[in-house]
Amino acid sequence: MKKIFLLGLLLIGMIYSYAQNPIYYLLVGTYTNKGTSEGIYVYRFNPNKTEVTFMSKTSDVDNPSYLTVSKDQKFVYCVNENSGDKPGSVSSFAFDKSKGELHFLNKQPSGGDAPCFINIDATGKNVIAANYMGGNFSIFKTNSDGSLNPFTQLIAHQGYGINVQRQEMPHPHAAVFSPDEKYVFVPDLGNDRLYQYHFNPTDATKPVTEADPPYYEIPDGSGPRQFIFHPNGKNAYLLNELSGDIIVFDYANGKLTQTQTISSDITGDKEDKASADIHISNDPRFLYTTNRGKSNNIALYKVSSDGKLASNGQQPVGQNPRFFMIDPSGRFLLVANQDSNNIQIFIINKNFGLLQDSGVKIDVPQPSCLVMIPVK
């Protein structure tokens, strides 16, 4: 009887806890040149019921493949991942929380082809875009209405790697602020370097300047793609697309020290590594990565007290899992399966970090990026 009573209290506590989770808008970036997508899609996501409702979509927005949201949640920025006759650009939108709608503000050239990543600082005054095929990254100042000025800085990288098909030139793939936003880190898939820059958000013309060291050498053929910090600010993780490895760093006083390398993609096929995205759980006791190619899975890891990783298995997903996110409640992992044209929602086991398919999928063409904004 006592066990039943305690179980009842536990269930009531879980129900009460779940009911306290706020509802979010889920914004989905897509590729418009590879299917029927019209741009950015907005859904209402209720974590208390694992319920998703379509709200709105943009139109005539080319390849909004990566999104970022200002800290005040009023503005959304995307890359327009174009090349050649239609050069790369970045676009700004105002977000109407009352209706769940995006309203286009303006667009600016990104300074290079195929911009694939965009980020915004805590002040909301600086937007950074990584131009994959431009071999550079650009910094934009924002106006009070959220619109973008032309880029104020364009930083070019030099060099190439040993993979002649994929590393023929620099390919910046991300631009990540340090926890204190004193630095910007830029992984470059093309020349196997992780660049580090000083960041001064108030500088009107040169917010980014070279740091010492200016970059960290990554093993040949690794293809640095995505970089994240542990919430403790003492560890960082670099996901390498071409080698399928994660490099773990200690971080202190603006310096990185490598402590571990562990595989993300374990297919064994050196020609088919395609690791894509990396995030850490809200706990933060677990870390996850996506692998494309033949793998098409999520790799799971336990995070130790010193930041090092231990493998925790793999979870099969759809085709080409380009991006994923963990929702703010920490209960769900959503993965964008680009070539399956859907978003899968997994339940995170908070005790063991394992994933259980919720059975809920969102059908959306060519999804490539996910962000959430609270409804209230």
C-alpha positions as a Python dict, from the first residue, in 0.01 Angstrom:
ca = {
    (1, 'M'): (0, 0, 0),
    (2, 'K'): (283, 235, 90),
    (3, 'K'): (451, 168, -246),
    (4, 'I'): (128, 247, -433),
    (5, 'F'): (89, 570, -235),
    (6, 'L'): (448, 675, -309),
    (7, 'L'): (405, 587, -678),
    (8, 'G'): (90, 798, -685),
    (9, 'L'): (275, 1093, -535),
    (10, 'L'): (552, 1048, -790),
    (11, 'L'): (305, 1047, -1080),
    (12, 'I'): (125, 1353, -944),
    (13, 'G'): (461, 1527, -910),
    (14, 'M'): (554, 1438, -1267),
    (15, 'I'): (219, 1560, -1400),
    (16, 'Y'): (252, 1883, -1202),
    (17, 'S'): (609, 1932, -1322),
    (18, 'Y'): (513, 1871, -1685),
    (19, 'A'): (223, 2115, -1658),
    (20, 'Q'): (466, 2388, -1562),
    (21, 'N'): (663, 2363, -1886),
    (22, 'P'): (591, 2667, -2104),
    (23, 'I'): (474, 2634, -2462),
    (24, 'Y'): (711, 2729, -2744),
    (25, 'Y'): (713, 2829, -3105),
    (26, 'L'): (930, 2595, -3310),
    (27, 'L'): (1092, 2767, -3609),
    (28, 'V'): (1226, 2543, -3885),
    (29, 'G'): (1488, 2652, -4137),
    (30, 'T'): (1491, 2463, -4467),
    (31, 'Y'): (1643, 2432, -4812),
    (32, 'T'): (1412, 2571, -5078),
    (33, 'N'): (1622, 2464, -5378),
    (34, 'K'): (1596, 2089, -5310),
    (35, 'G'): (1223, 2026, -5289),
    (36, 'T'): (893, 2197, -5216),
    (37, 'S'): (988, 2411, -4918),
    (38, 'E'): (878, 2774, -4920),
    (39, 'G'): (1114, 2901, -4650),
    (40, 'I'): (1085, 2913, -4270),
    (41, 'Y'): (803, 2721, -4100),
    (42, 'V'): (659, 2809, -3758),
    (43, 'Y'): (486, 2557, -3529),
    (44, 'R'): (346, 2570, -3179),
    (45, 'F'): (517, 2305, -2961),
    (46, 'N'): (352, 2196, -2637),
    (47, 'P'): (597, 1978, -2438),
    (48, 'N'): (327, 1890, -2186),
    (49, 'K'): (133, 1695, -2451),
    (50, 'T'): (409, 1636, -2711),
    (51, 'E'): (177, 1827, -2941),
    (52, 'V'): (278, 2023, -3251),
    (53, 'T'): (49, 2267, -3438),
    (54, 'F'): (130, 2447, -3762),
    (55, 'M'): (114, 2829, -3729),
    (56, 'S'): (265, 3000, -4034),
    (57, 'K'): (536, 3000, -4298),
    (58, 'T'): (736, 3254, -4491),
    (59, 'S'): (738, 3279, -4867),
    (60, 'D'): (1007, 3371, -5118),
    (61, 'V'): (1293, 3319, -4872),
    (62, 'D'): (1580, 3139, -5044),
    (63, 'N'): (1753, 2856, -4858),
    (64, 'P'): (1708, 2978, -4498),
    (65, 'S'): (1920, 2682, -4388),
    (66, 'Y'): (2035, 2819, -4050),
    (67, 'L'): (1858, 3045, -3800),
    (68, 'T'): (1938, 3240, -3486),
    (69, 'V'): (1719, 3439, -3248),
    (70, 'S'): (1800, 3762, -3063),
    (71, 'K'): (1814, 3731, -2685),
    (72, 'D'): (1503, 3949, -2645),
    (73, 'Q'): (1325, 3708, -2885),
    (74, 'K'): (1198, 3993, -3101),
    (75, 'F'): (1411, 3921, -3408),
    (76, 'V'): (1514, 3620, -3614),
    (77, 'Y'): (1808, 3607, -3854),
    (78, 'C'): (1882, 3349, -4122),
    (79, 'V'): (2143, 3275, -4382),
    (80, 'N'): (2036, 3248, -4743),
    (81, 'E'): (2265, 2964, -4847),
    (82, 'N'): (2306, 3058, -5212),
    (83, 'S'): (2603, 3066, -5450),
    (84, 'G'): (2708, 3175, -5797),
    (85, 'D'): (2452, 3382, -5988),
    (86, 'K'): (2257, 3432, -5666),
    (87, 'P'): (2525, 3524, -5408),
    (88, 'G'): (2501, 3437, -5041),
    (89, 'S'): (2310, 3672, -4813),
    (90, 'V'): (2159, 3704, -4465),
    (91, 'S'): (1803, 3810, -4382),
    (92, 'S'): (1635, 3967, -4080),
    (93, 'F'): (1278, 3923, -3953),
    (94, 'A'): (1063, 4061, -3674),
    (95, 'F'): (879, 3787, -3485),
    (96, 'D'): (518, 3844, -3381),
    (97, 'K'): (461, 3631, -3071),
    (98, 'S'): (89, 3699, -3065),
    (99, 'K'): (40, 3530, -3403),
    (100, 'G'): (351, 3316, -3441),
    (101, 'E'): (448, 3498, -3760),
    (102, 'L'): (770, 3624, -3914),
    (103, 'H'): (777, 3962, -4088),
    (104, 'F'): (1062, 4027, -4329),
    (105, 'L'): (1278, 4332, -4248),
    (106, 'N'): (1571, 4332, -4489),
    (107, 'K'): (1850, 4134, -4652),
    (108, 'Q'): (2222, 4202, -4691),
    (109, 'P'): (2498, 4031, -4893),
    (110, 'S'): (2693, 3794, -4668),
    (111, 'G'): (3027, 3864, -4836),
    (112, 'G'): (3074, 3507, -4960),
    (113, 'D'): (2899, 3212, -5117),
    (114, 'A'): (2701, 2947, -4928),
    (115, 'P'): (2667, 3104, -4583),
    (116, 'C'): (2588, 2804, -4362),
    (117, 'F'): (2581, 2938, -4003),
    (118, 'I'): (2461, 3252, -3828),
    (119, 'N'): (2486, 3370, -3469),
    (120, 'I'): (2404, 3679, -3262),
    (121, 'D'): (2571, 3813, -2949),
    (122, 'A'): (2397, 3885, -2616),
    (123, 'T'): (2374, 4259, -2688),
    (124, 'G'): (2178, 4191, -3005),
    (125, 'K'): (2402, 4436, -3189),
    (126, 'N'): (2634, 4195, -3368),
    (127, 'V'): (2539, 3918, -3612),
    (128, 'I'): (2807, 3682, -3746),
    (129, 'A'): (2772, 3462, -4056),
    (130, 'A'): (3010, 3187, -4174),
    (131, 'N'): (3044, 3173, -4554),
    (132, 'Y'): (3131, 2812, -4634),
    (133, 'M'): (3220, 2859, -5001),
    (134, 'G'): (3348, 3212, -4947),
    (135, 'G'): (3628, 3098, -4716),
    (136, 'N'): (3541, 3383, -4481),
    (137, 'F'): (3300, 3508, -4218),
    (138, 'S'): (3127, 3843, -4184),
    (139, 'I'): (3003, 4064, -3899),
    (140, 'F'): (2693, 4283, -3923),
    (141, 'K'): (2566, 4557, -3694),
    (142, 'T'): (2192, 4562, -3626),
    (143, 'N'): (1960, 4860, -3614),
    (144, 'S'): (1708, 4930, -3337),
    (145, 'D'): (1429, 4782, -3550),
    (146, 'G'): (1625, 4458, -3590),
    (147, 'S'): (1727, 4515, -3951),
    (148, 'L'): (2083, 4455, -4065),
    (149, 'N'): (2341, 4704, -4186),
    (150, 'P'): (2591, 4596, -4453),
    (151, 'F'): (2871, 4387, -4302),
    (152, 'T'): (3121, 4593, -4112),
    (153, 'Q'): (3394, 4329, -4121),
    (154, 'L'): (3488, 4043, -4352),
    (155, 'I'): (3754, 3803, -4224),
    (156, 'A'): (3912, 3566, -4478),
    (157, 'H'): (4091, 3241, -4396),
    (158, 'Q'): (4380, 3088, -4589),
    (159, 'G'): (4502, 2735, -4661),
    (160, 'Y'): (4363, 2394, -4751),
    (161, 'G'): (4362, 2035, -4627),
    (162, 'I'): (4459, 1687, -4743),
    (163, 'N'): (4111, 1588, -4864),
    (164, 'V'): (4127, 1720, -5221),
    (165, 'Q'): (3752, 1687, -5276),
    (166, 'R'): (3638, 1860, -4957),
    (167, 'Q'): (3936, 2067, -4842),
    (168, 'E'): (4042, 2249, -5157),
    (169, 'M'): (4008, 2585, -4979),
    (170, 'P'): (3900, 2724, -4639),
    (171, 'H'): (3543, 2641, -4539),
    (172, 'P'): (3435, 2823, -4218),
    (173, 'H'): (3142, 2628, -4078),
    (174, 'A'): (3040, 2805, -3756),
    (175, 'A'): (3107, 3112, -3539),
    (176, 'V'): (3064, 3047, -3167),
    (177, 'F'): (3096, 3291, -2878),
    (178, 'S'): (3283, 3192, -2564),
    (179, 'P'): (3062, 3186, -2251),
    (180, 'D'): (3181, 3535, -2151),
    (181, 'E'): (3166, 3653, -2516),
    (182, 'K'): (3522, 3777, -2503),
    (183, 'Y'): (3612, 3545, -2791),
    (184, 'V'): (3467, 3403, -3112),
    (185, 'F'): (3570, 3053, -3224),
    (186, 'V'): (3542, 2959, -3593),
    (187, 'P'): (3593, 2595, -3697),
    (188, 'D'): (3718, 2568, -4055),
    (189, 'L'): (3640, 2242, -4230),
    (190, 'G'): (3866, 2324, -4526),
    (191, 'N'): (4201, 2382, -4357),
    (192, 'D'): (4169, 2181, -4033),
    (193, 'R'): (4192, 2478, -3800),
    (194, 'L'): (3987, 2608, -3512),
    (195, 'Y'): (4028, 2986, -3521),
    (196, 'Q'): (4006, 3209, -3217),
    (197, 'Y'): (3933, 3584, -3222),
    (198, 'H'): (3896, 3857, -2962),
    (199, 'F'): (3545, 4000, -2962),
    (200, 'N'): (3452, 4358, -2870),
    (201, 'P'): (3077, 4413, -2921),
    (202, 'T'): (3100, 4792, -2891),
    (203, 'D'): (3362, 4841, -3161),
    (204, 'A'): (3182, 4998, -3457),
    (205, 'T'): (3423, 4888, -3730),
    (206, 'K'): (3637, 4599, -3601),
    (207, 'P'): (3449, 4398, -3337),
    (208, 'V'): (3668, 4096, -3419),
    (209, 'T'): (4049, 4096, -3390),
    (210, 'E'): (4310, 3821, -3401),
    (211, 'A'): (4381, 3638, -3075),
    (212, 'D'): (4694, 3464, -2948),
    (213, 'P'): (4710, 3192, -3067),
    (214, 'P'): (4516, 3285, -3381),
    (215, 'Y'): (4411, 2922, -3432),
    (216, 'Y'): (4451, 2565, -3309),
    (217, 'E'): (4575, 2297, -3548),
    (218, 'I'): (4337, 2003, -3582),
    (219, 'P'): (4460, 1663, -3717),
    (220, 'D'): (4483, 1646, -4097),
    (221, 'G'): (4162, 1553, -4273),
    (222, 'S'): (3942, 1608, -3967),
    (223, 'G'): (3716, 1873, -4118),
    (224, 'P'): (3614, 2083, -3811),
    (225, 'R'): (3240, 2159, -3837),
    (226, 'Q'): (3064, 2250, -3511),
    (227, 'F'): (3193, 2372, -3175),
    (228, 'I'): (3011, 2404, -2842),
    (229, 'F'): (3092, 2490, -2481),
    (230, 'H'): (2988, 2295, -2175),
    (231, 'P'): (2756, 2504, -1953),
    (232, 'N'): (3028, 2499, -1684),
    (233, 'G'): (3245, 2711, -1918),
    (234, 'K'): (3541, 2483, -1843),
    (235, 'N'): (3509, 2237, -2132),
    (236, 'A'): (3444, 2257, -2504),
    (237, 'Y'): (3370, 2007, -2781),
    (238, 'L'): (3466, 2016, -3149),
    (239, 'L'): (3278, 1790, -3391),
    (240, 'N'): (3473, 1700, -3703),
    (241, 'E'): (3270, 1614, -4011),
    (242, 'L'): (3528, 1429, -4221),
    (243, 'S'): (3694, 1217, -3953),
    (244, 'G'): (3376, 1159, -3753),
    (245, 'D'): (3562, 1245, -3430),
    (246, 'I'): (3483, 1465, -3131),
    (247, 'I'): (3775, 1650, -2974),
    (248, 'V'): (3731, 1743, -2607),
    (249, 'F'): (3906, 2049, -2464),
    (250, 'D'): (3961, 2206, -2127),
    (251, 'Y'): (3901, 2581, -2144),
    (252, 'A'): (4054, 2840, -1911),
    (253, 'N'): (4166, 3200, -1945),
    (254, 'G'): (4080, 3206, -2314),
    (255, 'K'): (4291, 2897, -2394),
    (256, 'L'): (4195, 2551, -2513),
    (257, 'T'): (4381, 2235, -2410),
    (258, 'Q'): (4294, 1907, -2581),
    (259, 'T'): (4214, 1623, -2341),
    (260, 'Q'): (4038, 1353, -2547),
    (261, 'T'): (3940, 1236, -2894),
    (262, 'I'): (3645, 998, -2931),
    (263, 'S'): (3457, 870, -3236),
    (264, 'S'): (3112, 996, -3332),
    (265, 'D'): (3072, 804, -3658),
    (266, 'I'): (3175, 440, -3609),
    (267, 'T'): (3082, 298, -3952),
    (268, 'G'): (3447, 217, -4025),
    (269, 'D'): (3415, 364, -4375),
    (270, 'K'): (3668, 648, -4392),
    (271, 'E'): (3511, 777, -4714),
    (272, 'D'): (3163, 803, -4565),
    (273, 'K'): (3206, 1012, -4250),
    (274, 'A'): (2951, 1293, -4232),
    (275, 'S'): (2910, 1402, -3870),
    (276, 'A'): (2685, 1706, -3856),
    (277, 'D'): (2566, 1851, -3525),
    (278, 'I'): (2647, 1844, -3153),
    (279, 'H'): (2461, 1949, -2837),
    (280, 'I'): (2474, 1883, -2466),
    (281, 'S'): (2175, 1803, -2246),
    (282, 'N'): (2028, 2061, -2011),
    (283, 'D'): (2153, 1860, -1707),
    (284, 'P'): (2432, 1863, -1848),
    (285, 'R'): (2513, 1493, -1803),
    (286, 'F'): (2483, 1377, -2164),
    (287, 'L'): (2610, 1482, -2506),
    (288, 'Y'): (2469, 1393, -2847),
    (289, 'T'): (2591, 1416, -3207),
    (290, 'T'): (2433, 1337, -3545),
    (291, 'N'): (2596, 1131, -3819),
    (292, 'R'): (2475, 1128, -4178),
    (293, 'G'): (2597, 914, -4471),
    (294, 'K'): (2556, 541, -4410),
    (295, 'S'): (2515, 591, -4035),
    (296, 'N'): (2206, 813, -4013),
    (297, 'N'): (2205, 805, -3636),
    (298, 'I'): (2250, 999, -3317),
    (299, 'A'): (2556, 906, -3112),
    (300, 'L'): (2503, 924, -2735),
    (301, 'Y'): (2763, 1000, -2467),
    (302, 'K'): (2787, 1032, -2092),
    (303, 'V'): (2973, 1342, -1973),
    (304, 'S'): (3206, 1290, -1675),
    (305, 'S'): (3288, 1552, -1412),
    (306, 'D'): (3609, 1646, -1596),
    (307, 'G'): (3418, 1694, -1925),
    (308, 'K'): (3543, 1377, -2093),
    (309, 'L'): (3302, 1155, -2283),
    (310, 'A'): (3207, 788, -2267),
    (311, 'S'): (3004, 625, -2544),
    (312, 'N'): (2641, 555, -2456),
    (313, 'G'): (2519, 391, -2777),
    (314, 'Q'): (2357, 502, -3103),
    (315, 'Q'): (1998, 585, -3194),
    (316, 'P'): (1884, 529, -3556),
    (317, 'V'): (1703, 825, -3713),
    (318, 'G'): (1584, 930, -4060),
    (319, 'Q'): (1787, 1022, -4365),
    (320, 'N'): (2052, 1296, -4344),
    (321, 'P'): (2002, 1421, -3984),
    (322, 'R'): (2156, 1760, -4047),
    (323, 'F'): (2055, 1935, -3726),
    (324, 'F'): (1895, 1862, -3392),
    (325, 'M'): (1805, 2045, -3073),
    (326, 'I'): (1706, 1972, -2713),
    (327, 'D'): (1392, 2159, -2611),
    (328, 'P'): (1412, 2404, -2315),
    (329, 'S'): (1231, 2160, -2084),
    (330, 'G'): (1514, 1913, -2139),
    (331, 'R'): (1264, 1632, -2200),
    (332, 'F'): (1276, 1611, -2578),
    (333, 'L'): (1532, 1587, -2856),
    (334, 'L'): (1411, 1698, -3198),
    (335, 'V'): (1610, 1595, -3505),
    (336, 'A'): (1573, 1746, -3853),
    (337, 'N'): (1600, 1463, -4107),
    (338, 'Q'): (1664, 1665, -4419),
    (339, 'D'): (1617, 1392, -4680),
    (340, 'S'): (1330, 1222, -4497),
    (341, 'N'): (1148, 1556, -4500),
    (342, 'N'): (1052, 1534, -4135),
    (343, 'I'): (1140, 1617, -3778),
    (344, 'Q'): (1146, 1328, -3532),
    (345, 'I'): (1076, 1390, -3164),
    (346, 'F'): (1252, 1169, -2909),
    (347, 'I'): (1194, 1147, -2534),
    (348, 'I'): (1516, 1181, -2333),
    (349, 'N'): (1559, 939, -2045),
    (350, 'K'): (1690, 1177, -1780),
    (351, 'N'): (1851, 897, -1578),
    (352, 'F'): (2047, 731, -1855),
    (353, 'G'): (2043, 977, -2149),
    (354, 'L'): (1890, 720, -2383),
    (355, 'L'): (1635, 821, -2647),
    (356, 'Q'): (1287, 683, -2703),
    (357, 'D'): (1095, 765, -3020),
    (358, 'S'): (779, 950, -2917),
    (359, 'G'): (607, 850, -3239),
    (360, 'V'): (548, 1218, -3318),
    (361, 'K'): (687, 1344, -3649),
    (362, 'I'): (650, 1678, -3818),
    (363, 'D'): (634, 1658, -4196),
    (364, 'V'): (827, 1951, -4338),
    (365, 'P'): (1029, 1965, -4662),
    (366, 'Q'): (1409, 1966, -4633),
    (367, 'P'): (1442, 2074, -4266),
    (368, 'S'): (1791, 2191, -4174),
    (369, 'C'): (1771, 2400, -3854),
    (370, 'L'): (1548, 2425, -3546),
    (371, 'V'): (1508, 2703, -3288),
    (372, 'M'): (1246, 2768, -3020),
    (373, 'I'): (1091, 3088, -2884),
    (374, 'P'): (861, 3088, -2579),
    (375, 'V'): (500, 3179, -2661),
    (376, 'K'): (485, 3410, -2356),
}
